[in-house]
Amino acid sequence: MPLYGFHCKQCDKDSELLVGFDDKPPCPACGSRRMERLASRPAPPGKSKNVMKAARAQAAREGHLSNFSRKERGL
């Protein structure tokens, strides 16, 4: 399932939720079903690999390993 951005029309909060394309999730802050899907920006071509590499390097420096594959974690 993809990650989508939503805006709650009732409490005016934004959130990113992992949902199916046709799902209508409730607001995690107030429970309202008045959620509006936000348009997302596509990743610039050719930059995704460098962005992921930089994010993984930062995560490694901070001791977070959840975004690494099992092979990269040495498991």
C-alpha positions as CSV (number, residue, x, y, z in Angstrom):
1,M,0.0,0.0,0.0
2,P,1.2,3.5,-0.8
3,L,1.7,6.4,1.6
4,Y,-0.7,9.3,1.0
5,G,-1.0,12.8,2.4
6,F,-4.4,13.8,3.8
7,H,-5.9,17.0,5.2
8,C,-8.7,16.9,7.8
9,K,-11.4,19.5,7.0
10,Q,-12.7,19.3,10.6
11,C,-9.6,19.8,12.7
12,D,-7.3,21.3,10.0
13,K,-4.5,18.8,10.6
14,D,-2.3,17.2,7.9
15,S,-1.2,13.5,8.1
16,E,0.5,10.8,6.0
17,L,-1.3,7.5,6.1
18,L,-0.5,4.1,4.6
19,V,-3.8,3.2,2.8
20,G,-5.2,1.7,-0.3
21,F,-6.1,4.0,-3.2
22,D,-9.9,3.8,-2.6
23,D,-9.8,3.8,1.2
24,K,-11.3,6.7,3.1
25,P,-9.4,6.7,6.4
26,P,-10.5,8.6,9.5
27,C,-8.4,11.4,10.8
28,P,-5.9,10.1,13.4
29,A,-6.2,13.4,15.4
30,C,-10.0,13.8,15.7
31,G,-11.6,10.7,14.1
32,S,-13.5,12.6,11.5
33,R,-14.1,11.1,8.0
34,R,-13.8,14.5,6.3
35,M,-10.4,13.8,5.0
36,E,-9.1,15.2,1.7
37,R,-6.3,13.5,-0.2
38,L,-3.5,15.9,-0.9
39,A,-1.6,16.0,-4.2
40,S,1.9,14.7,-3.8
41,R,5.0,15.8,-5.6
42,P,6.9,13.2,-7.6
43,A,10.5,12.5,-6.8
44,P,12.9,14.3,-9.3
45,P,14.2,11.8,-11.8
46,G,17.6,10.4,-11.0
47,K,17.7,11.9,-7.5
48,S,15.9,9.2,-5.5
49,K,19.0,7.0,-5.1
50,N,21.0,9.8,-3.7
51,V,18.2,10.9,-1.4
52,M,17.9,7.4,0.0
53,K,21.6,7.1,0.4
54,A,21.7,10.3,2.4
55,A,18.7,9.3,4.6
56,R,20.3,5.9,5.3
57,A,23.6,7.6,6.2
58,Q,21.8,9.9,8.6
59,A,19.8,7.0,10.1
60,A,23.0,5.0,10.6
61,R,24.7,8.0,12.4
62,E,21.7,8.2,14.7
63,G,21.5,4.5,15.4
64,H,18.2,3.8,13.5
65,L,18.4,0.7,11.4
66,S,14.7,0.2,10.5
67,N,15.1,1.5,7.0
68,F,17.9,-0.9,6.1
69,S,17.4,-4.3,4.5
70,R,18.2,-7.4,6.5
71,K,21.3,-7.9,4.4
72,E,22.5,-4.3,5.1
73,R,21.9,-4.9,8.8
74,G,24.0,-8.0,8.7
75,L,21.2,-10.4,9.6
